[in-house]
Amino acid sequence: MNRRLVAVLTGCALSVPLLSGCLEEGNTTDVRMIETTPSGTPLPTTPTPSPDPTGSSPSPQAPTSDPRLLDTVATGLEVPWGLDFMPDGDAVVTERDSGRVLLLRGEEHRVVEAGTVDEAAPEGEAGLLGVAVSPDFEEDRLLYLYVSTAEDNRVVRARLRGTRLGETEPVLTGIPNGFIHDGGRLEFGPDGFLYVSTGDAGEPSRAPDPDSLGGKILRITAGGDPAPGNPEPDSPVFSSGHRNVQGLAFVADRLWASEFGSDEADELNLVEGGEDHGWPEVEGTGGTEQGYTDPQLTWETGEASPSGLAFAAGHLWLAALQGERLWRVEVDRDGATASEPTAYFVGEHGRMRTVAEAPDGSLWVTTSNRDGRGSPDADDDRILRIRP
C-alpha cells in the first residue's frame, strides 16, 4: 500500500507529530502531520440474492460475507469525533480536543484544515463533537457543528467557502454541558429536520425534566426553532429519559439511537416522539410497566460503550469504545425491529468512536485511542475504511 505524508494547513511552519504515550483524560496534544492512504481498493460487489420462493424480495444490499478492513484513510488524528460527507464525496471530520474541522478531499483523501472552532472548550468528554452537512449544502454550503463552550453545549453552523470555514452562527444554545455525558451527535432526518443528541451532563435528574435540554433527543429546524410536529409545539424536545446518546441513524423514516448505560446495560433504542426512555429510574429493560420505553437491544458495558451508529448494507452498525469492536445488528425490512448483534474486529483497532456510510457504500470508522481512556500507538487516531 502506497502512503503519503500530507501537511495539514496551519498557516505556519510544519512540525512533526507530538504523540503522547498515555494521556490524562481531557488533555490535548499537538499533531501537525496526517498520514493518509488513497482508497485505491474498490468496494467488492455483492452478488444479487436469489429470489425468495415465498414471493418476498430480499434486500439487494444484504451482505453475503463478514465485513473486512479495506484500508486506512487517515492516521495521526486528535480524537476524531464527528464525520459526514458532502455531495461531492469529500468528508468533513471534527477533532474533539483540537477544535479543528478537517476536510478529506478527493480519492486520495488529501487532508486540509478548514478552520478551528475557537469557542470549543475541550474538557473530559466535551469539545468539538458532531458535524452534519446541510441537506441543501450545494446551495447554502453550511456545516452544522455541536460544540461544548465554557457556558453550554450548543449547535452552531458555519459556511464553507472553498476549503475555509467561515464564522460560526449559534443555532441552538443552552444545552447543559459537563466533564462527562455531553451527547453530541447531529443527524438530518428524512423529514429535513435536524436531530440532536444530548446527555445529562452528569446530573441524571435532567433527563426526565421537560424544562431541561439535557438527556434528550432534540428535533429542530435548520434555523434552530422547534420542528413542526414535536410533542410540545414550543419545545425542541423529541424524546427524553436518556443518559448519554452519542449515535443516531435512520432506517427509512425510523430513528435509532445508541446510548451509554451506567453500570448494567448499554442500549440500542428505537425512538419515537414523546417517549420517555426511563433514565435514571430504569437502566436497560424493565421499564414498560412504569410507562417507559424499553431498548430493543442491550449489552454489558464492557462489550459496548456505544458511540457512533449508522445504517448501511441492510444493517445497523454500532461503534464500541470500551468494547473495542464494531457491532453489526440485524433489522427487519421496515426498520422497526433489531436483533442478532454480531461483533467484529474485537480488540484489533482499539476504541471505536464513529461510523458513517461513505458514498461508495463502504463504512468509515474512527478510532478514539487518544481520548484519555485508550492506549494509543504511533498511528492513532485513525479512520478505517471497511467493506460492510
C-alpha positions in Angstrom: 0.0 0.0 0.0 1.4 3.4 -1.0 1.3 6.0 1.7 1.9 9.8 1.6 2.5 12.3 4.3 0.2 15.2 3.8 0.7 18.5 5.7 -2.3 20.0 7.4 -2.6 23.7 6.6 -1.9 25.6 9.7 -0.7 29.0 8.3 2.7 28.4 9.9 5.7 26.1 9.6 5.1 22.4 9.8 6.0 20.4 12.8 6.4 16.7 13.4 3.8 14.7 15.4 4.0 15.1 19.1 2.4 11.9 20.4 1.7 11.2 24.0 2.1 7.6 25.2 -0.5 7.9 27.9 -2.9 10.9 28.1 -4.7 12.2 31.1 -8.5 12.4 30.5 -9.3 15.7 28.8 -5.7 16.6 27.8 -4.9 17.8 24.3 -1.9 17.2 22.1 -0.4 18.9 19.1 -0.3 17.0 15.8 0.5 18.7 12.6 1.1 15.9 10.2 -1.5 13.5 9.0 -0.7 10.3 7.0 -3.4 9.3 4.5 -3.9 6.5 2.2 -5.6 6.6 -1.2 -8.7 4.5 -1.1 -7.5 2.7 -4.2 -9.2 -0.5 -3.2 -12.6 -0.8 -5.0 -15.5 -1.9 -2.9 -16.2 -5.5 -3.7 -19.6 -6.0 -5.4 -22.2 -8.0 -3.6 -23.9 -10.8 -5.5 -27.6 -10.3 -6.1 -29.6 -12.6 -3.8 -31.7 -15.3 -5.3 -35.4 -14.7 -5.3 -37.3 -15.8 -2.2 -39.6 -18.7 -3.2 -42.3 -17.2 -0.8 -42.5 -14.2 -3.1 -41.0 -11.6 -0.8 -37.9 -9.8 -2.2 -34.8 -9.8 0.0 -32.8 -6.6 0.3 -30.3 -6.3 -2.5 -27.9 -4.7 -0.1 -27.8 -7.6 2.3 -24.2 -8.6 2.8 -23.2 -12.1 1.9 -19.9 -12.2 4.0 -18.4 -10.7 7.1 -17.1 -7.1 6.9 -13.4 -6.7 6.3 -10.9 -3.9 6.5 -10.1 -2.4 3.1 -7.6 0.3 4.0 -6.8 3.2 6.4 -8.0 6.6 5.2 -6.0 8.7 7.7 -3.7 8.5 10.7 -2.4 10.9 13.3 -5.7 12.5 14.2 -6.6 14.1 17.5 -9.8 12.3 18.7 -11.9 12.4 15.5 -15.5 12.7 16.7 -17.8 13.9 14.0 -17.8 12.6 10.4 -20.1 13.4 7.5 -19.9 13.5 3.7 -20.5 16.4 1.3 -22.4 15.9 -2.0 -19.1 15.7 -4.0 -17.9 12.7 -1.8 -15.4 14.7 0.3 -15.5 14.1 4.0 -15.8 16.5 6.9 -14.1 15.4 10.2 -14.1 17.2 13.6 -11.5 16.7 16.3 -12.8 16.9 19.8 -9.8 18.2 21.6 -8.1 20.4 19.0 -11.3 22.1 17.8 -10.2 21.6 14.2 -12.5 21.0 11.3 -10.8 18.9 8.6 -11.7 18.1 5.0 -10.6 14.8 3.4 -10.6 15.6 -0.3 -10.7 13.5 -3.4 -9.9 9.9 -4.0 -6.6 10.2 -2.1 -8.3 11.8 0.9 -6.0 14.9 0.9 -6.3 16.4 4.3 -7.0 20.2 4.6 -7.6 22.1 7.8 -10.7 24.2 7.0 -10.6 26.0 10.3 -10.8 25.9 14.1 -13.9 26.4 16.2 -12.5 28.9 18.7 -15.4 28.7 21.2 -14.8 25.0 21.8 -13.7 24.3 25.4 -12.4 20.7 25.5 -12.6 19.1 28.9 -13.2 15.4 29.5 -15.8 14.3 27.1 -16.6 17.8 26.0 -15.2 19.7 23.0 -15.9 19.9 19.3 -18.2 16.9 18.8 -20.7 16.1 16.0 -21.0 17.5 12.5 -23.8 17.3 9.9 -23.7 18.6 6.3 -26.7 20.7 5.4 -29.2 18.8 3.2 -29.1 21.9 1.0 -25.3 22.1 1.0 -24.9 22.6 -2.7 -26.9 25.9 -2.3 -26.1 27.1 1.2 -22.6 25.5 1.9 -23.5 25.1 5.6 -21.9 22.8 8.1 -23.7 22.2 11.4 -21.5 21.6 14.5 -22.1 20.5 18.1 -19.8 22.5 20.4 -19.0 22.5 24.1 -18.3 26.0 25.1 -17.3 27.4 28.5 -21.0 28.1 29.2 -23.0 25.3 27.5 -23.3 22.8 24.7 -24.7 24.3 21.6 -25.4 23.7 17.9 -23.7 26.2 15.6 -23.4 26.5 11.8 -20.8 27.9 9.5 -20.5 28.4 5.8 -17.7 26.6 4.0 -16.2 29.0 1.4 -14.0 26.9 -0.8 -11.9 25.0 1.8 -12.2 27.6 4.5 -14.7 27.6 7.4 -16.4 30.9 8.0 -17.7 32.5 11.2 -19.9 30.3 13.4 -23.5 31.3 14.0 -25.5 30.0 17.0 -28.4 27.8 16.1 -29.5 26.3 19.5 -27.8 27.3 22.8 -28.4 26.4 26.4 -27.8 22.6 26.3 -26.2 21.6 29.7 -22.6 20.7 29.5 -20.2 18.9 31.8 -17.0 16.9 32.1 -19.0 13.8 31.1 -22.2 13.0 29.2 -22.3 15.7 26.7 -24.1 13.8 23.9 -23.1 15.5 20.7 -24.4 13.6 17.6 -26.2 15.5 14.8 -28.3 13.9 12.1 -30.6 15.4 9.5 -33.6 13.2 9.2 -35.5 12.3 6.0 -38.1 14.9 7.1 -35.4 17.6 6.7 -35.2 18.5 10.4 -32.0 18.3 12.5 -31.9 15.7 15.3 -29.6 16.5 18.2 -28.5 14.0 20.9 -27.7 15.4 24.3 -26.5 13.9 27.6 -27.4 14.5 31.2 -24.0 16.2 31.8 -23.6 14.2 35.0 -26.9 15.2 36.6 -29.4 12.4 36.0 -32.4 14.5 37.1 -32.1 16.5 33.9 -33.1 13.5 31.7 -36.8 13.4 32.6 -37.1 17.2 33.2 -39.2 18.7 30.4 -37.6 22.1 31.1 -34.0 20.9 30.5 -32.4 20.2 27.2 -30.1 17.6 28.8 -30.7 13.9 28.5 -32.8 14.3 25.4 -33.0 13.9 21.6 -34.0 17.2 20.2 -35.7 17.9 16.8 -35.2 21.4 15.3 -35.4 23.3 12.1 -32.3 24.3 10.2 -32.6 27.7 11.9 -32.9 26.3 15.4 -36.7 26.5 16.1 -38.7 23.6 17.4 -39.6 21.5 14.5 -43.3 21.3 13.5 -44.9 18.2 14.8 -42.8 18.0 18.0 -44.6 16.5 21.1 -44.8 20.0 22.6 -45.1 22.7 19.9 -42.9 25.2 21.6 -40.2 22.8 22.7 -37.3 21.3 20.7 -37.6 18.1 22.8 -38.4 15.0 20.8 -37.7 12.2 23.4 -36.5 12.2 27.0 -35.1 9.9 29.7 -31.7 9.5 28.0 -28.4 9.2 29.9 -26.0 9.9 27.1 -26.9 9.4 23.4 -23.9 9.5 21.0 -25.3 7.7 18.0 -28.2 8.5 15.7 -29.3 6.7 12.5 -32.4 6.4 10.3 -33.7 3.2 8.8 -36.2 4.6 6.3 -38.1 7.1 8.5 -37.4 5.3 11.8 -34.9 6.8 14.2 -32.5 4.6 16.1 -30.2 5.8 18.9 -27.3 4.2 20.8 -27.0 5.1 24.5 -24.4 4.7 27.2 -25.6 2.9 30.3 -24.1 3.3 33.8 -23.2 0.0 35.4 -25.7 -2.5 34.0 -26.6 -2.1 30.3 -25.8 -0.1 27.2 -28.7 0.4 24.9 -29.9 0.4 21.3 -33.3 2.3 21.2 -35.9 2.8 18.6 -37.1 6.3 19.2 -40.5 7.9 18.6 -41.7 11.3 19.5 -42.9 11.9 23.1 -41.3 8.7 24.6 -39.5 8.6 27.9 -36.7 6.1 27.9 -36.5 5.8 31.6 -33.2 7.2 32.8 -32.5 7.5 35.7 -35.4 5.3 37.0 -34.5 2.4 34.7 -31.3 1.3 33.1 -31.8 -1.3 30.3 -35.0 -3.2 30.2 -37.8 -3.4 32.7 -39.5 0.0 32.4 -42.6 -0.8 30.3 -44.8 -1.4 33.4 -43.8 2.0 34.6 -44.7 3.7 31.3 -41.1 3.9 29.9 -39.9 2.7 26.6 -37.5 -0.2 26.7 -34.5 -0.6 24.5 -34.6 -3.2 21.7 -31.1 -4.4 22.5 -28.8 -4.2 25.4 -25.1 -5.0 26.1 -22.9 -5.3 29.1 -21.0 -2.0 29.4 -17.7 -3.8 28.8 -18.9 -5.1 25.4 -20.0 -1.8 24.1 -20.0 1.8 25.5 -21.7 2.6 22.2 -21.0 5.9 20.3 -21.5 6.2 16.6 -24.3 4.5 14.7 -25.0 4.1 11.0 -27.3 2.2 8.7 -25.6 0.5 5.7 -25.9 -2.6 3.6 -29.2 -3.5 5.2 -27.8 -3.4 8.8 -27.2 -1.1 11.7 -23.5 -0.7 12.6 -22.6 0.4 16.1 -19.1 1.6 17.1 -18.0 0.5 20.6 -15.5 2.4 22.8 -14.8 0.2 25.8 -15.8 -2.8 23.9 -13.3 -2.1 21.1 -15.4 -3.6 18.4 -17.9 -2.9 15.6 -21.3 -4.4 16.1 -23.5 -5.4 13.2 -27.2 -5.6 14.0 -30.0 -7.2 12.0 -33.0 -5.1 11.3 -36.3 -6.2 9.7 -37.5 -5.0 6.4 -39.4 -2.0 7.7 -36.7 -1.0 10.2 -38.9 -1.5 13.2 -37.1 -4.4 15.0 -33.4 -5.0 15.8 -31.9 -8.4 16.7 -28.9 -10.7 16.4 -25.9 -8.4 17.2 -22.6 -9.7 15.9 -19.2 -8.3 16.9 -16.3 -7.7 14.5 -12.7 -6.5 14.8 -12.7 -7.2 18.6 -9.6 -5.6 20.1 -7.9 -5.1 16.7 -8.0 -1.4 16.5 -8.8 -0.2 20.0 -11.6 2.1 20.9 -14.1 2.8 18.0 -15.9 6.1 18.1 -17.8 7.0 15.0 -19.2 5.0 12.0 -20.6 6.5 8.8 -21.5 5.2 5.4 -19.4 6.7 2.6 -20.8 7.5 -0.9 -19.2 4.3 -2.3 -21.1 2.1 0.3 -18.1 1.5 2.5 -18.1 2.3 6.2 -15.6 4.8 7.6 -14.9 4.1 11.3 -12.9 6.4 13.5 -10.8 5.2 16.4 -10.7 7.1 19.7 -7.5 5.8 21.4 -6.2 9.3 22.2 -9.3 10.4 24.1 -7.6 9.8 27.5 -9.1 6.4 28.0 -7.3 4.3 25.4 -3.7 3.1 24.7 -2.7 5.0 21.6 0.1 3.8 19.2 2.1 5.9 16.8 -0.6 5.9 14.1 -3.6 6.9 16.3 -6.1 8.1 15.9 -7.2 6.7 12.6 -10.1 6.5 10.1 -10.6 2.9 8.8 -12.4 2.0 5.6 -14.4 -1.2 5.9 -16.5 -3.2 3.5 -19.8 -3.8 5.3 
